[in-house]
Amino acid sequence: MTSPDGDRYAGFPPGFFERADDLPDAVFYAPPRLVTHIDDAAIAAVGRLYAALGIDGSAPGPRRVLDLMSSWVSHFATPPAELVVLGMNADELAANPAATERLVHDLNADPRIPLPDADVDAVVCCVSIDYLTRPIEVLADAGRVLRPGGTLAVTYSNRCFPTKAVRGWLATDDEQHGVVVAELVRRAGAFGEPRVELRTPPGVGDPLYAVTATRLG
Ligand SMILES: C[S@@+](CC[C@H](N)C(=O)[O-])C[C@H]1O[C@@H](n2cnc3c(N)ncnc32)[C@H](O)[C@@H]1O
């Protein structure tokens, strides 16, 4: 397989979105992992990012947010009024205290998000984009479920489950990851120009990078 969907992935090297462990994700994610995947400073940086973007519960007005590829923590300093969490493990999602709705759904088996059009004000995806084998389809569908003017926030660090991350992620560095994620967001076709930024102090602890974009109206 050179690319998951022909021209949509043109220019990415052959095998970029393949993985060492190509078993169904339900196998790897069957045991709950009630752990954190980045250090406390990086987690705090995620919360500050969401507050700065005005998508958490500290912003005026109700907020309905989708946390894609979620687990037992969603890293909001102040959770939004409604938080839909989508991930692979029901026990992890059940343990998420900020969640108001829980969806167990494999985005690699089916990149369509089981929510209606324009259903949420923001979509976040924390330290997980590297596990998607069809990321453009998933990001395009994130655009579908986002209301016009809504916010997309994809964050990443430098740690991963190496057998489940796509090979292209493992072969590229932090800076290149920003270029890759921004290009995936562009190719999703639903967003304005993405912004890439490092949200933690350089060289201290786990880095936290953010790629953010606005749903076109
Ligand atoms: C490194 S953890 C990050 C969890 C959480 N976002 C966080 O910040 O702690 C990766 C998450 O991606 C989710 N995930 C992995 N593959 C997935 C897939 N194919 N479809 C949906 N979620 C997936 C898993 O359920 C897991 O919770």
The ligand as an SDF file (V2000), in Angstrom:
LIG
                    3D

 27 29  0  0  0  0  0  0  0  0999 V2000
   -1.2930    8.1150   23.8600 C   0  0  0  0  0  0  0  0  0  0  0  0
   -3.0040    7.8680   24.2350 S   0  0  0  0  0  0  0  0  0  0  0  0
   -3.5540    9.5370   24.4700 C   0  0  0  0  0  0  0  0  0  0  0  0
   -4.8140    9.6130   25.2450 C   0  0  0  0  0  0  0  0  0  0  0  0
   -5.2880   11.0360   25.5810 C   0  0  0  0  0  0  0  0  0  0  0  0
   -5.6370   11.7820   24.3790 N   0  0  0  0  0  0  0  0  0  0  0  0
   -4.2890   11.8010   26.4080 C   0  0  0  0  0  0  0  0  0  0  0  0
   -3.9720   12.9300   26.0880 O   0  0  0  0  0  0  0  0  0  0  0  0
   -3.8500   11.2670   27.4310 O   0  0  0  0  0  0  0  0  0  0  0  0
   -3.6490    7.4100   22.6580 C   0  0  0  0  0  0  0  0  0  0  0  0
   -5.1470    7.3140   22.6070 C   0  0  0  0  0  0  0  0  0  0  0  0
   -5.5540    7.1850   21.2670 O   0  0  0  0  0  0  0  0  0  0  0  0
   -6.6860    6.3750   21.2090 C   0  0  0  0  0  0  0  0  0  0  0  0
   -6.6810    5.6930   19.9170 N   0  0  0  0  0  0  0  0  0  0  0  0
   -5.6720    4.9790   19.3910 C   0  0  0  0  0  0  0  0  0  0  0  0
   -6.0320    4.4450   18.2180 N   0  0  0  0  0  0  0  0  0  0  0  0
   -7.3020    4.8330   17.9930 C   0  0  0  0  0  0  0  0  0  0  0  0
   -8.2410    4.5780   16.9640 C   0  0  0  0  0  0  0  0  0  0  0  0
   -7.9360    3.7780   15.9400 N   0  0  0  0  0  0  0  0  0  0  0  0
   -9.4600    5.1440   17.0480 N   0  0  0  0  0  0  0  0  0  0  0  0
   -9.7980    5.9310   18.0960 C   0  0  0  0  0  0  0  0  0  0  0  0
   -8.9460    6.2040   19.1170 N   0  0  0  0  0  0  0  0  0  0  0  0
   -7.7210    5.6520   19.0670 C   0  0  0  0  0  0  0  0  0  0  0  0
   -6.5540    5.3830   22.3450 C   0  0  0  0  0  0  0  0  0  0  0  0
   -7.8210    5.0150   22.8520 O   0  0  0  0  0  0  0  0  0  0  0  0
   -5.7310    6.1380   23.3700 C   0  0  0  0  0  0  0  0  0  0  0  0
   -6.5250    6.6080   24.4090 O   0  0  0  0  0  0  0  0  0  0  0  0
  1  2  1  0
  2  3  1  0
  2 10  1  0
  3  4  1  0
  4  5  1  0
  5  6  1  0
  5  7  1  0
  7  8  2  0
  7  9  1  0
 10 11  1  0
 11 12  1  0
 11 26  1  0
 12 13  1  0
 13 14  1  0
 13 24  1  0
 14 15  1  0
 14 23  1  0
 15 16  2  0
 16 17  1  0
 17 18  1  0
 17 23  2  0
 18 19  1  0
 18 20  2  0
 20 21  1  0
 21 22  2  0
 22 23  1  0
 24 25  1  0
 24 26  1  0
 26 27  1  0
M  CHG  2   2   1   9  -1
M  END
$$$$
